[in-house]
Amino acid sequence: MSISLLLEMAASGDPERIALVDGGNRLTTGELGELADGGAGVIAASGAEHVVYIGSGGVMAPLLIFASARAGKTYTPINYRLSADGVQELIGRLPDPLVIVDDRYRDMVGDAGKRVLGSEEFLAAARTADPVAAFADPDDVAIVLFTSGTTSKPKAVELSHGNLTSYITGTVEFGSAGTDDAALICVPPYHIAGVNAAMSNLYAGRKMVYLANFEAREWVRLVADEKVTTATVVPTMLDRIVTALEREPVELPTLCNLAYGGSKVGLPLVRRALDLLPKVGLVNAYGLTETSSTIALLGPEEHRAAHRAADPLVRGRLGSVGRPLPTVEIEIRDESGRKLPHGERGEIYVRGEQVSGEYRERSALDAEGWFPTRDAGWIDAEGYLYLTGRADDVIVRGGENISPGEIEDVLRSHPAIADAAAFAVPSPEWGEAVGIAVVARPDHTPPTAAELQQLIKSRLRSSRVPERVAFRDALPYNEMGKLLRRELRKQFSEP
């Protein structure tokens, strides 16, 4: 099944329904379908083999996904927050591209793009071009996304039409949204969450409201003004939204569901959100670019049950990412590839039709179709999945593997700590030792390094006690809320 069919079904089913809102622009599903057909004509006429987009999204996000598919070309949105050299390097890794760029980022393209169109130029051309409407083979590559490169050079992940449509049709019922349902989209267009937000909401029949540049008070305003019923945010956004609502409470009577994901979220923040938004269903979604988005989910009722539970096992599930979707299989394996039983920690492996595991340079799938996520975690007896960090982030102290996540969870439980990170630092005695960087809450007296060391010693083994402690105004994150642990390791490794 081609992703083109998702738009075809939506436009045929209700062409007059409002599909998206982007500032002053409002498009119906029928209008979006016509623009996509015209955009496909522009792409086809260019003779390019690949479509690249550099911009903040809005109407361009769903338009280029479907226009590229209808032209039978692969589409890649690139992170506009990169340096010009970074953008040009990624463009250079793609074959014969047509580069479409928002005006404010045009200088970043330089000489990397032989065919370049401004976003407004493309929109104008799409309205008058001869339409093209093709349906690709399910095995054809629909979208290539570059990973964030938090630990290494960005990898080019290939997602086929079959990967993407199997995720959408396996998790969303066509036309299932109510007539008043609206989704607020503020995740960037170059992230898998931004790609799937366009496809899943269109397929469900839900109005998409775009917020290209996130700001907490503007997010709150749009939820109220557009009567938003569902939204997806990354952890840093959730923290800012909760903080803004605590400082200046606003009623959000239409908001039914608020999903968060992208990286691990501290329990204190989740509990603050549950207390502040008791009528909103929180959803923790865990997935990867290589898996076409979500593979495990902790739903609203599970959040509420864990939040009010007296049983520590049930209460602890608030720190999980829920259970695997019925469309995927998940296993925990040790370094030799052996499947581990419940409760044992190892690397997370996943298999299913939505799982690509394919890169432009190589395939990461094993002979049986399993993808090694490089995320570390464990599964409890009830099937709940817990993340403990990246496999590459493990601190090896004297031969003992230490998960940064367990240390960070303890640190975030301190009332004066707003954020925390644990990472490996060089140690002449142990090879590696634990280092921590913490951000204190502005309304609390900062704890001393000795206090934090004692806190960790009282909750965990003495090997987890940090040898080096640093206080920071903020920790380094990328725009999707992923901690840039390598930046902290680099700071602590410098003489």
C-alpha positions in Angstrom: 0.0 0.0 0.0 1.3 3.4 -0.9 1.1 6.4 1.5 -0.6 8.2 -1.4 -3.7 6.1 -0.7 -4.0 7.7 2.8 -4.7 11.1 1.3 -6.8 9.6 -1.5 -9.1 8.0 1.1 -9.4 11.1 3.2 -10.1 13.4 0.2 -12.6 11.0 -1.3 -14.4 10.4 2.0 -15.0 14.0 3.0 -13.4 16.6 0.6 -14.9 19.6 2.4 -13.5 18.7 5.9 -10.8 21.1 7.2 -7.6 19.1 7.0 -5.1 21.6 8.4 -4.7 25.1 9.9 -1.4 26.9 9.5 -1.5 30.4 10.7 -4.0 32.1 8.4 -4.1 29.2 6.0 -6.9 26.6 6.1 -7.1 23.8 3.6 -9.8 21.1 3.2 -8.9 17.5 2.4 -10.0 18.1 -1.2 -7.8 21.2 -1.5 -4.8 19.4 0.0 -5.3 16.5 -2.4 -5.4 18.9 -5.4 -2.3 20.7 -4.2 -0.5 17.3 -3.7 -1.4 16.3 -7.3 -0.1 19.6 -8.6 3.0 19.4 -6.4 3.7 16.0 -7.8 3.5 17.5 -11.3 6.1 20.1 -10.3 8.4 17.4 -8.9 8.0 15.1 -11.9 8.7 18.0 -14.3 11.9 18.8 -12.5 13.5 15.5 -13.4 14.9 15.1 -9.9 15.2 11.7 -8.3 14.7 12.8 -4.7 12.8 15.6 -2.9 14.4 17.5 0.0 12.7 20.0 2.3 14.4 22.5 4.6 11.9 24.5 6.6 9.8 24.7 9.7 6.8 22.8 8.2 3.2 23.9 8.5 1.3 23.2 5.3 4.6 22.2 3.6 5.0 19.2 5.8 1.9 17.1 4.7 2.0 18.6 1.2 5.5 17.4 0.4 5.0 14.0 1.9 2.1 13.3 -0.4 3.3 15.2 -3.4 6.6 13.3 -3.4 4.7 10.0 -3.0 2.4 10.8 -5.9 5.4 11.7 -8.1 7.0 8.4 -7.2 10.0 10.1 -5.5 11.6 9.6 -2.1 11.2 12.5 0.3 13.6 13.8 2.9 13.0 16.7 5.3 16.3 18.0 6.8 16.9 19.7 10.1 16.9 23.4 9.5 18.6 24.0 12.8 21.9 22.5 11.5 24.8 24.6 10.4 24.9 25.4 6.7 27.8 22.9 6.3 25.7 20.3 8.1 22.7 20.9 5.8 24.8 20.8 2.6 26.6 17.6 3.8 23.2 15.8 4.1 22.0 17.1 0.8 25.1 15.8 -0.8 24.3 12.3 0.5 21.1 12.1 -1.5 20.8 11.4 -5.3 20.0 14.2 -7.7 17.6 16.1 -5.4 15.1 18.9 -5.9 15.6 21.1 -2.8 12.5 23.0 -1.6 13.4 25.6 1.1 11.7 28.2 3.2 13.0 31.7 2.3 14.7 32.3 5.6 16.9 29.2 5.2 17.8 29.6 1.5 21.3 30.7 2.1 22.0 27.5 4.0 21.7 25.4 0.8 24.6 27.1 -0.9 25.8 25.2 -4.0 24.6 21.8 -2.6 21.3 21.9 -4.6 21.4 22.1 -8.4 17.6 22.5 -8.4 16.2 24.8 -5.7 12.7 26.2 -5.2 11.5 28.4 -2.5 8.5 27.1 -0.6 6.2 29.8 -1.8 7.5 29.2 -5.4 6.6 25.5 -5.0 3.1 26.3 -3.7 2.4 28.7 -6.5 3.6 26.2 -9.1 1.6 23.4 -7.6 -1.6 25.4 -8.0 -1.1 25.5 -11.8 0.9 22.5 -12.7 -0.5 19.5 -14.6 -1.4 17.0 -11.9 0.3 13.7 -11.4 -1.2 10.9 -9.2 0.9 7.7 -9.0 0.8 4.9 -6.4 4.2 3.5 -5.5 4.9 -0.1 -4.8 4.8 -0.9 -1.0 8.5 -1.9 -1.1 9.6 1.4 -2.6 11.4 3.8 -0.3 8.9 6.6 0.6 10.9 8.7 3.1 14.5 8.9 4.2 15.1 10.5 7.6 18.4 11.4 9.1 18.8 10.4 12.7 19.7 13.1 15.2 23.3 11.9 15.5 23.5 12.3 19.3 26.2 9.7 19.5 27.6 9.4 15.9 27.3 10.7 12.4 23.6 11.0 11.3 22.4 7.8 9.7 20.0 7.9 6.7 17.0 5.7 7.6 14.9 4.3 4.7 11.2 3.9 5.4 9.2 2.1 2.7 5.6 2.8 1.9 4.8 -0.5 3.4 6.5 0.3 6.7 4.7 3.6 7.1 1.2 2.4 6.0 1.4 -0.7 8.1 2.0 1.5 11.2 -0.8 3.9 10.3 -3.4 1.2 9.4 -2.4 -0.9 12.4 -2.8 1.8 14.9 -5.4 4.2 13.5 -9.0 3.4 12.4 -9.9 5.3 9.2 -12.3 8.2 9.8 -12.4 7.4 13.5 -12.0 11.0 14.7 -15.0 13.0 15.8 -16.2 16.0 13.7 -14.7 18.4 16.3 -11.4 16.6 16.9 -8.3 18.6 16.3 -4.6 17.8 16.8 -2.0 20.4 17.6 1.3 19.5 15.9 4.5 21.2 17.1 7.1 18.5 16.5 9.5 19.3 13.7 8.8 18.1 10.1 12.2 16.2 9.9 11.3 13.9 12.8 9.4 10.7 12.5 6.8 12.1 14.9 6.2 15.0 12.5 5.9 12.7 9.5 3.4 10.4 11.2 1.4 13.2 12.7 0.5 14.3 9.1 -0.4 10.9 8.0 -2.2 9.5 11.0 -4.3 12.6 11.7 -5.3 12.9 8.1 -6.3 9.2 8.0 -8.3 9.5 11.2 -10.1 12.5 9.9 -8.7 14.9 12.5 -8.0 18.6 11.8 -4.3 19.4 12.1 -3.3 22.6 13.7 0.4 23.5 13.1 2.6 25.4 15.5 5.9 25.7 13.6 7.9 27.5 16.4 7.0 26.1 19.8 6.4 28.5 22.7 4.5 27.4 25.7 2.0 30.3 26.0 1.3 30.2 22.3 0.7 26.4 22.6 -1.8 27.0 25.3 -3.5 29.7 23.3 -3.9 27.5 20.2 -5.3 24.7 22.3 -8.0 27.0 23.6 -8.7 28.9 20.4 -8.7 26.0 18.0 -10.4 23.7 20.5 -7.6 21.2 20.3 -8.5 17.7 21.5 -5.1 15.9 21.2 -1.4 16.9 21.0 2.0 15.4 21.0 5.1 17.0 22.7 8.7 16.1 23.6 9.8 16.2 27.3 11.3 19.7 27.2 8.0 21.0 25.7 6.0 19.2 28.4 8.1 20.8 31.1 7.6 24.3 29.7 3.8 23.7 29.3 3.4 22.5 32.8 5.5 25.3 34.2 3.5 27.9 32.2 0.2 26.5 33.5 1.4 26.4 37.1 2.4 30.1 36.9 -0.8 31.2 35.0 -3.6 28.6 35.1 -5.7 28.3 32.0 -8.7 26.0 31.5 -8.3 23.7 28.5 -11.7 22.0 28.5 -11.4 20.4 25.0 -8.0 18.8 25.5 -8.6 15.0 25.9 -5.2 13.5 25.2 -1.6 14.7 25.5 1.1 12.3 24.3 4.8 12.7 25.1 7.9 10.9 24.0 11.2 11.3 22.2 13.3 10.6 25.3 12.9 9.4 28.8 10.8 11.7 31.0 11.5 12.1 34.7 8.7 10.9 37.1 8.4 14.2 39.0 7.4 15.9 35.7 4.9 13.2 34.8 3.3 13.5 38.3 3.1 17.3 38.0 1.3 17.0 34.7 -1.1 14.4 36.1 -1.9 16.6 39.1 -2.3 19.7 36.9 -4.3 18.1 34.1 -6.5 15.5 35.9 -9.0 15.4 33.0 -6.4 15.0 30.3 -5.3 11.5 29.3 -1.5 11.3 29.2 0.1 8.9 26.8 3.8 7.9 26.9 4.8 6.8 23.4 8.1 5.0 22.7 9.5 4.5 19.2 12.3 5.1 16.9 12.9 6.5 13.4 13.8 3.0 12.2 10.5 1.6 13.5 8.2 4.1 11.8 7.3 5.6 15.2 5.6 4.1 18.2 6.3 0.5 19.3 5.2 0.7 22.9 2.6 2.8 24.7 1.5 3.6 28.2 -2.1 4.8 28.0 -4.2 7.3 30.0 -5.8 4.7 32.3 -2.5 3.1 33.0 -1.1 6.5 33.9 -4.0 7.2 36.3 -3.9 3.7 37.9 -0.1 4.0 38.5 -0.3 7.5 39.8 -2.8 6.7 42.5 -1.7 3.1 43.3 -0.5 2.1 46.8 1.2 -1.0 45.4 4.8 0.0 44.6 5.0 -2.4 41.6 1.9 -0.8 40.0 3.1 2.7 41.0 6.4 2.1 39.4 4.8 1.5 36.0 4.5 5.2 35.7 8.2 5.1 34.9 7.7 2.6 32.1 6.9 3.2 28.4 4.0 0.8 28.6 3.5 -2.4 26.7 4.3 -3.3 23.1 1.8 -2.5 20.4 0.0 -5.7 19.2 1.6 -5.1 15.7 5.2 -5.6 17.0 7.3 -8.1 19.0 9.9 -6.9 21.5 12.7 -8.9 23.2 15.5 -8.0 25.6 18.8 -9.6 24.7 22.3 -9.8 26.2 25.5 -9.0 24.5 25.7 -12.4 22.9 22.2 -12.1 21.4 20.5 -14.4 23.9 16.9 -13.6 24.9 16.7 -12.5 28.5 13.8 -13.4 30.9 11.5 -10.8 32.6 13.3 -8.4 34.9 16.8 -8.8 33.4 18.4 -5.8 31.6 19.8 -5.8 28.1 19.3 -4.4 24.7 15.8 -3.9 23.2 15.1 -5.7 19.9 12.0 -5.2 17.9 10.3 -6.9 14.9 7.2 -6.2 12.8 6.0 -4.9 9.4 6.4 -1.3 10.5 10.1 -1.9 11.4 12.5 -0.8 8.7 15.9 -1.2 10.2 17.3 -0.2 6.8 19.9 2.5 6.2 21.1 3.8 2.8 24.5 2.3 3.6 23.4 -1.0 5.1 20.7 -3.1 6.7 20.7 -3.5 10.5 18.2 -6.4 10.5 19.3 -9.9 11.5 18.3 -13.0 9.5 15.0 -13.3 11.3 14.0 -9.6 10.8 14.9 -8.4 14.3 16.2 -4.8 14.7 18.7 -3.9 17.5 17.5 -0.5 18.8 20.7 0.2 20.8 18.3 1.2 23.6 18.8 -0.6 26.9 15.9 -1.7 29.1 14.0 -4.5 30.7 10.4 -6.0 30.7 8.5 -6.9 33.8 6.3 -9.9 34.4 3.2 -8.0 33.1 4.9 -7.0 29.9 5.7 -3.4 30.7 8.8 -2.0 29.1 11.3 0.1 31.0 14.1 2.1 29.4 17.4 2.5 31.1 19.2 4.6 28.5 21.2 4.0 25.4 23.4 0.9 25.2 26.3 3.1 24.3 25.8 5.2 27.4 26.5 2.4 29.9 29.2 3.4 32.4 31.8 0.6 32.8 33.4 1.0 36.2 36.0 -1.6 36.9 34.1 -4.1 34.7 30.7 -3.4 36.2 28.0 -2.0 33.9 26.1 1.0 35.4 23.0 2.4 33.8 22.9 6.3 33.8 19.1 6.1 34.0 19.0 4.6 37.5 21.2 7.4 38.9 19.2 10.1 37.1 15.9 8.8 38.5 17.3 9.1 42.1 18.6 12.6 41.5 15.4 13.8 40.0 13.5 12.6 43.1 15.3 15.3 45.1 12.9 18.3 45.5 15.6 20.8 44.7 16.8 19.2 41.4 15.1 20.2 38.2 17.2 18.1 35.8 20.1 15.6 36.0 22.4 13.6 33.8 24.8 10.8 34.6 27.7 9.8 32.3 31.1 8.2 32.2 34.2 10.2 33.2 37.8 9.0 33.0 39.2 7.3 36.1 42.8 6.2 36.6 41.7 3.6 39.2 38.5 2.2 37.5 38.9 3.1 33.9 35.5 4.9 34.0 33.7 6.4 36.9 30.3 8.1 37.4 30.0 11.8 36.7 26.8 13.8 37.2 25.6 17.2 36.1 22.5 18.7 37.8 20.3 21.7 37.4 18.8 23.1 40.6 15.3 24.5 40.9 15.4 28.3 41.1 12.9 28.3 44.0 15.0 25.9 46.2 18.3 26.1 47.9 20.8 24.0 45.8 22.0 20.8 47.5 25.7 20.3 48.0 27.7 17.7 46.1 28.1 15.7 49.3 24.3 15.7 49.8 23.8 14.3 46.3 26.5 11.7 46.7 24.9 10.6 50.0 21.4 10.4 48.4 22.7 8.1 45.7 24.6 6.0 48.2 21.5 5.6 50.3 19.4 4.4 47.3 21.9 2.5 45.2 25.2 0.7 45.6 28.3 2.6 46.5 29.7 2.0 43.0 27.0 4.4 41.7 28.2 7.3 43.8 29.6 10.0 41.5 33.2 10.9 41.7 32.6 14.2 40.0 29.6 16.5 40.4 28.9 19.7 38.4 26.0 22.2 38.7 24.8 23.7 35.4 22.2 26.3 34.5 20.9 23.9 31.8 21.8 20.6 30.3 22.5 20.2 26.5 19.5 18.8 24.6 18.6 18.6 20.9 15.3 20.0 19.7 13.6 16.6 20.2 14.5 16.6 23.9 17.3 14.0 23.6 20.1 14.6 26.1 23.4 15.2 24.3 25.4 13.1 26.8 28.5 13.2 24.6 28.7 17.0 25.2 28.9 16.4 28.9 31.5 13.6 28.5 33.6 15.9 26.4 33.4 18.7 29.0 34.5 16.4 31.7 37.3 14.8 29.6 38.9 18.1 28.7 42.0 18.9 30.8 
